[in-house]
Amino acid sequence: MGFLTTQYKEPQKTTSKEKGKNSTPPKSSEEESELNDLLKDLLTDETPVPDIEPVVRIDNCIYAVRGEISFIVGPPKAGKSAVCLRMVAGAFMKNHNLKKTLSIQTEPANGRNVIYIDTEQHKSQAKALMKKICWLAGLEKRPPNLWVFHWREHSHQERRRRMELIFKHFENIHLLVLDGITDLLDSVNNEVAANELINFLMANSSKKEVAIISLIHEKGNTGNARGHIGAESERKCAGSIVVGKNRENNTHSISSKMIRYDGDFSTVYFQYDPIEKDYTLVSEQVRKLLESEGQQSKEERDKATIATAIKRAFGTNAELSKKDLKTAIMNTYKVGEVVSDKTADRAFNKAFELEIIFETSNKNFKLS
């Protein structure tokens, strides 16, 4: 009985007198089978567990790993496809030219299957995408372990069925890119279907030991993925990145939203080079300028967030004591939620530092 041979002891034979004292019946064969099934998932000191195996790195930080799902978030035409093409092509590259791969490094496939699934583009564009992967990798034609599927013409139910067939018939998968995941659902806000789909991908990524990367559109200009499927994906993934576009200076960026197995990487900036007829990293000078502008924008956003929260805390009060103001911050800092004293204290200190509030002569505080 496997584990039970050392841990589970069969009940001792009892006499007729002892039977009256111990009326617990022995376990049935069905119960023992259930227990054995339960114990298959038990972790012990002897349980063999593989180390985390990175598949895709960005700026030398682990983004996608074998046996996990990861996500690329961004608005239409931001450059999401340019990013994922380099992840796929990198699996076939002998050497990574980080300027051309946009600081993305993919572990070699070494004969393992690499799958790209397109659900949105016209078939001609999907084939051009396949050729672009080969071009980036320095290959003259499609290698036999690169599989590009075009599912635009199918319903969401049929796409989901075909995903099941992928996991049923393909073994030894190195990387699977799904562009895009929401096309396997009837609605991005169908909570039951979204949870089931994420669990389905998680289970198969683990079972097949494959890194799965899915593309999903951004909600508004928030950096957050659309719908319930987006919210659920960010709770369960190994990594989530945001690909954005600055239309004023025509540059693109890759930023880390959630990296589970490494620290956040510095934002990667890239742009289209008309001479190279391809995307490439911006120059060092442009990068420093964009980083400076990005930092200023972040500070402005943080200040606006704090200012709004503090004004909400004051309400109709002209001034408040420090104690009363902190209590008000705790109750109003997040709508419908009470934050901790520590969070309120940080918000108070930041508001004072940014001169959103000032101290009066009688030791109370007012809005500037």
C-alpha positions as CSV (number, residue, x, y, z in Angstrom):
1,M,0.0,0.0,0.0
2,G,2.9,2.3,-0.5
3,F,3.0,5.0,2.2
4,L,0.6,3.0,4.3
5,T,2.9,0.1,4.7
6,T,5.0,2.1,7.2
7,Q,2.5,4.5,8.5
8,Y,-0.8,2.7,8.7
9,K,-1.3,-0.3,11.0
10,E,-4.0,-2.9,10.4
11,P,-6.2,-3.3,13.5
12,Q,-5.2,-6.2,15.8
13,K,-7.5,-9.2,16.0
14,T,-9.7,-8.9,19.0
15,T,-11.5,-11.4,21.2
16,S,-15.2,-11.5,21.7
17,K,-14.8,-9.7,25.0
18,E,-12.6,-7.0,23.5
19,K,-15.1,-6.4,20.7
20,G,-17.5,-4.8,23.1
21,K,-14.8,-2.3,24.2
22,N,-13.7,-1.3,20.8
23,S,-16.6,-0.9,18.3
24,T,-14.6,1.1,15.6
25,P,-14.9,-1.0,12.4
26,P,-11.8,-1.6,10.3
27,K,-11.4,0.6,7.2
28,S,-13.0,-0.7,4.0
29,S,-11.0,-1.3,0.9
30,E,-12.7,1.8,-0.6
31,E,-11.7,4.0,2.4
32,E,-8.1,2.7,2.1
33,S,-8.1,3.5,-1.6
34,E,-9.4,7.0,-0.8
35,L,-6.7,7.5,1.8
36,N,-4.0,6.3,-0.5
37,D,-5.2,8.7,-3.1
38,L,-5.1,11.6,-0.6
39,L,-1.6,10.7,0.5
40,K,-0.3,11.0,-3.0
41,D,-0.2,14.7,-2.6
42,L,1.5,14.6,0.8
43,L,4.9,16.4,1.0
44,T,7.5,14.8,3.3
45,D,11.2,15.3,3.9
46,E,11.9,12.7,1.3
47,T,9.5,14.0,-1.4
48,P,11.6,14.8,-4.6
49,V,10.9,18.4,-5.7
50,P,12.7,19.9,-8.7
51,D,14.4,23.3,-8.4
52,I,12.8,26.3,-10.0
53,E,13.9,26.2,-13.7
54,P,13.8,29.6,-15.4
55,V,12.7,29.6,-19.0
56,V,12.5,33.4,-19.8
57,R,14.5,36.2,-18.2
58,I,14.1,39.9,-18.8
59,D,17.1,42.1,-18.0
60,N,18.5,39.0,-16.3
61,C,15.5,38.7,-13.9
62,I,13.5,35.5,-13.9
63,Y,10.1,36.1,-15.5
64,A,8.7,32.7,-16.7
65,V,9.6,29.3,-15.2
66,R,8.9,25.8,-16.1
67,G,5.6,24.5,-14.7
68,E,4.1,27.9,-14.2
69,I,1.9,30.5,-16.0
70,S,3.0,34.1,-16.8
71,F,1.3,37.0,-18.4
72,I,1.9,40.0,-20.7
73,V,-0.5,42.9,-20.2
74,G,-0.9,46.0,-22.4
75,P,-3.2,48.0,-24.6
76,P,-3.6,47.3,-28.4
77,K,-0.6,48.1,-30.5
78,A,1.7,48.7,-27.5
79,G,4.2,46.1,-28.7
80,K,3.0,42.9,-26.8
81,S,3.5,40.8,-29.9
82,A,7.0,42.2,-30.5
83,V,7.9,41.1,-26.9
84,C,6.5,37.6,-27.1
85,L,8.0,37.0,-30.5
86,R,11.4,37.5,-29.0
87,M,10.6,35.1,-26.2
88,V,9.7,32.4,-28.7
89,A,12.5,33.2,-31.1
90,G,15.0,33.1,-28.2
91,A,14.3,29.4,-27.7
92,F,16.0,28.8,-31.1
93,M,18.8,31.4,-30.9
94,K,22.5,30.4,-30.6
95,N,23.3,33.7,-29.1
96,H,21.1,36.5,-27.7
97,N,21.8,39.9,-29.1
98,L,20.1,41.8,-26.2
99,K,19.7,44.9,-28.2
100,K,17.6,43.0,-30.7
101,T,15.9,40.7,-28.2
102,L,14.9,43.8,-26.0
103,S,16.9,42.4,-23.0
104,I,14.9,39.2,-23.2
105,Q,16.7,35.8,-22.8
106,T,15.0,32.5,-23.4
107,E,16.6,29.2,-22.5
108,P,17.3,27.0,-25.6
109,A,14.5,24.6,-26.5
110,N,17.1,21.9,-27.4
111,G,14.6,20.0,-29.5
112,R,11.7,20.4,-27.2
113,N,8.4,21.7,-28.6
114,V,7.7,25.5,-28.7
115,I,4.0,26.4,-29.4
116,Y,2.6,29.7,-30.4
117,I,-1.2,30.1,-30.6
118,D,-2.8,33.1,-32.3
119,T,-6.5,33.8,-31.8
120,E,-6.8,37.3,-33.2
121,Q,-4.9,38.0,-36.4
122,H,-5.7,37.2,-40.0
123,K,-4.0,34.0,-41.2
124,S,-1.6,36.0,-43.4
125,Q,-0.5,38.0,-40.4
126,A,-0.1,34.8,-38.3
127,K,2.1,33.3,-41.0
128,A,4.2,36.5,-41.2
129,L,4.6,36.2,-37.4
130,M,5.9,32.7,-37.9
131,K,8.4,33.9,-40.4
132,K,9.4,36.8,-38.1
133,I,10.2,34.3,-35.4
134,C,12.5,32.4,-37.8
135,W,14.1,35.6,-39.0
136,L,14.8,36.8,-35.4
137,A,16.3,33.4,-34.6
138,G,18.5,33.4,-37.7
139,L,16.7,30.5,-39.3
140,E,15.8,30.1,-43.0
141,K,12.7,28.1,-42.4
142,R,10.5,26.8,-39.6
143,P,12.2,24.3,-37.3
144,P,10.2,21.0,-36.8
145,N,9.7,21.7,-33.1
146,L,8.1,25.2,-33.7
147,W,4.3,25.0,-33.9
148,V,2.3,28.1,-34.8
149,F,-1.5,27.6,-34.7
150,H,-4.2,30.0,-36.1
151,W,-7.5,29.8,-34.2
152,R,-9.2,33.0,-35.2
153,E,-12.0,31.3,-37.0
154,H,-13.0,29.1,-34.1
155,S,-15.6,29.8,-31.3
156,H,-14.3,30.2,-27.8
157,Q,-15.6,26.7,-26.9
158,E,-13.7,25.2,-29.9
159,R,-10.5,27.1,-28.9
160,R,-10.8,25.7,-25.4
161,R,-11.3,22.1,-26.8
162,R,-8.2,22.6,-28.9
163,M,-6.2,23.7,-25.9
164,E,-7.1,20.4,-24.3
165,L,-5.9,18.6,-27.4
166,I,-2.6,20.4,-27.3
167,F,-1.9,19.1,-23.7
168,K,-3.2,15.7,-24.7
169,H,-1.1,15.1,-27.8
170,F,2.0,17.2,-27.3
171,E,4.8,16.0,-25.0
172,N,8.1,17.6,-24.1
173,I,6.8,21.2,-24.4
174,H,9.4,23.9,-23.6
175,L,7.3,27.0,-24.0
176,L,3.7,27.7,-25.0
177,V,2.5,31.2,-25.8
178,L,-1.3,31.9,-25.9
179,D,-2.2,35.1,-27.7
180,G,-4.8,35.8,-26.2
181,I,-6.3,34.0,-23.3
182,T,-9.6,35.9,-23.2
183,D,-10.6,34.4,-26.6
184,L,-11.1,31.1,-24.8
185,L,-13.9,32.6,-22.7
186,D,-17.4,33.9,-23.5
187,S,-16.7,36.9,-21.2
188,V,-13.7,38.3,-19.4
189,N,-16.0,38.9,-16.4
190,N,-17.4,35.3,-16.2
191,E,-16.0,34.5,-12.8
192,V,-16.6,30.8,-12.8
193,A,-15.3,30.2,-16.3
194,A,-12.2,32.5,-15.6
195,N,-11.3,30.6,-12.5
196,E,-11.7,27.3,-14.2
197,L,-9.6,28.3,-17.2
198,I,-6.7,29.6,-15.0
199,N,-6.8,26.4,-12.9
200,F,-6.8,24.4,-16.1
201,L,-3.7,26.2,-17.4
202,M,-2.0,25.9,-14.0
203,A,-2.7,22.2,-13.7
204,N,-1.4,21.5,-17.2
205,S,1.7,23.8,-16.9
206,S,2.6,21.7,-13.8
207,K,1.7,18.3,-15.2
208,K,3.5,19.0,-18.6
209,E,6.3,21.0,-17.0
210,V,5.9,23.8,-19.5
211,A,6.2,27.5,-19.2
212,I,2.9,29.1,-20.4
213,I,2.8,32.8,-21.3
214,S,-0.5,34.4,-22.1
215,L,-1.3,37.8,-23.6
216,I,-4.1,39.9,-22.2
217,H,-5.4,43.4,-23.0
218,E,-5.1,46.1,-20.4
219,K,-8.1,47.7,-18.7
220,G,-8.1,51.4,-19.6
221,N,-4.7,52.8,-19.0
222,T,-4.2,51.3,-15.6
223,G,-1.6,48.6,-16.2
224,N,-4.2,46.0,-14.9
225,A,-5.4,43.1,-17.0
226,R,-9.1,43.2,-18.2
227,G,-11.9,41.6,-16.3
228,H,-12.1,38.8,-13.7
229,I,-9.7,36.7,-15.8
230,G,-7.1,39.5,-15.4
231,A,-7.5,39.8,-11.7
232,E,-7.3,36.0,-11.2
233,S,-4.3,35.7,-13.5
234,E,-2.2,38.1,-11.4
235,R,-2.9,36.2,-8.2
236,K,-1.8,32.9,-9.7
237,C,1.1,33.7,-12.0
238,A,4.8,33.4,-11.8
239,G,5.3,36.7,-13.5
240,S,3.3,39.6,-15.0
241,I,4.7,42.3,-17.1
242,V,3.2,45.4,-18.7
243,V,4.1,46.5,-22.2
244,G,3.2,50.2,-22.9
245,K,3.6,52.8,-25.6
246,N,4.4,56.5,-25.2
247,R,2.7,58.0,-28.2
248,E,4.3,61.4,-27.7
249,N,7.9,60.2,-28.2
250,N,6.9,56.9,-30.0
251,T,8.7,54.7,-27.6
252,H,7.7,51.4,-25.9
253,S,8.4,50.0,-22.5
254,I,8.5,46.7,-20.7
255,S,7.9,47.0,-16.9
256,S,7.6,44.4,-14.2
257,K,4.2,44.3,-12.5
258,M,4.6,41.1,-10.4
259,I,7.7,38.9,-10.4
260,R,7.4,36.0,-8.0
261,Y,10.8,34.3,-8.2
262,D,13.1,37.3,-8.5
263,G,13.2,41.0,-7.9
264,D,11.6,43.6,-10.2
265,F,13.7,44.5,-13.2
266,S,14.4,48.1,-14.4
267,T,12.0,49.2,-17.1
268,V,13.2,48.3,-20.6
269,Y,12.6,50.9,-23.3
270,F,12.6,50.2,-27.0
271,Q,11.5,51.8,-30.3
272,Y,11.0,50.9,-33.9
273,D,14.2,51.5,-36.0
274,P,13.2,52.4,-39.6
275,I,16.7,51.6,-40.9
276,E,16.8,48.1,-39.2
277,K,13.0,47.7,-39.9
278,D,12.6,46.2,-36.5
279,Y,12.3,47.1,-32.8
280,T,15.5,47.7,-30.9
281,L,16.5,49.1,-27.5
282,V,16.7,52.8,-27.2
283,S,20.1,54.5,-26.8
284,E,21.6,54.9,-23.3
285,Q,21.0,58.7,-23.5
286,V,17.3,58.2,-24.4
287,R,16.9,55.6,-21.7
288,K,18.2,57.9,-19.0
289,L,15.9,60.7,-20.2
290,L,12.9,58.3,-20.2
291,E,13.7,57.0,-16.8
292,S,13.9,60.6,-15.4
293,E,10.6,61.4,-17.0
294,G,9.1,58.2,-15.6
295,Q,10.3,58.9,-12.1
296,Q,8.8,62.4,-12.2
297,S,5.5,61.0,-13.4
298,K,5.5,58.4,-10.6
299,E,6.1,61.1,-8.0
300,E,3.3,63.1,-9.4
301,R,0.9,60.2,-9.3
302,D,1.9,59.3,-5.8
303,K,1.4,62.9,-4.7
304,A,-2.1,63.0,-6.3
305,T,-3.1,59.7,-4.6
306,I,-2.0,60.9,-1.2
307,A,-3.6,64.4,-1.7
308,T,-7.0,62.7,-2.6
309,A,-6.8,60.4,0.4
310,I,-5.9,63.2,2.9
311,K,-8.7,65.4,1.6
312,R,-11.1,62.6,2.0
313,A,-9.9,62.1,5.6
314,F,-10.5,65.8,6.5
315,G,-14.0,65.7,5.1
316,T,-15.7,68.9,6.3
317,N,-13.2,69.5,9.1
318,A,-11.0,72.6,8.7
319,E,-8.3,71.2,11.0
320,L,-7.7,68.0,13.0
321,S,-5.3,66.8,15.7
322,K,-2.7,64.4,14.6
323,K,-4.5,61.6,16.4
324,D,-7.9,62.4,14.9
325,L,-6.4,62.8,11.4
326,K,-4.6,59.4,11.6
327,T,-7.8,57.8,12.8
328,A,-9.7,59.4,9.9
329,I,-7.0,58.2,7.4
330,M,-7.3,54.7,8.7
331,N,-11.1,54.7,8.0
332,T,-11.1,56.6,4.7
333,Y,-7.7,55.9,3.0
334,K,-9.2,53.1,1.0
335,V,-12.9,53.3,0.2
336,G,-14.8,50.5,2.0
337,E,-11.7,49.3,3.9
338,V,-9.9,50.1,7.1
339,V,-6.2,50.3,6.8
340,S,-3.6,49.6,9.5
341,D,-2.2,52.2,11.9
342,K,1.2,51.7,10.2
343,T,-0.3,52.5,6.7
344,A,-2.0,55.6,8.1
345,D,1.2,56.8,9.8
346,R,3.1,56.4,6.5
347,A,0.4,58.4,4.6
348,F,0.4,61.1,7.3
349,N,4.2,61.4,7.1
350,K,4.2,61.5,3.3
351,A,1.5,64.1,3.2
352,F,3.5,66.3,5.6
353,E,6.7,65.7,3.6
354,L,4.9,66.7,0.3
355,E,3.4,69.8,2.1
356,I,-0.1,68.6,1.5
357,I,-0.8,69.4,5.2
358,F,0.9,71.7,7.6
359,E,1.0,72.1,11.4
360,T,-0.9,75.0,13.0
361,S,0.2,77.1,16.0
362,N,-2.0,75.1,18.3
363,K,-0.4,71.8,17.1
364,N,-3.3,70.7,14.8
365,F,-3.1,70.0,11.1
366,K,-4.7,71.7,8.1
367,L,-4.7,71.2,4.4
368,S,-2.3,73.4,2.5
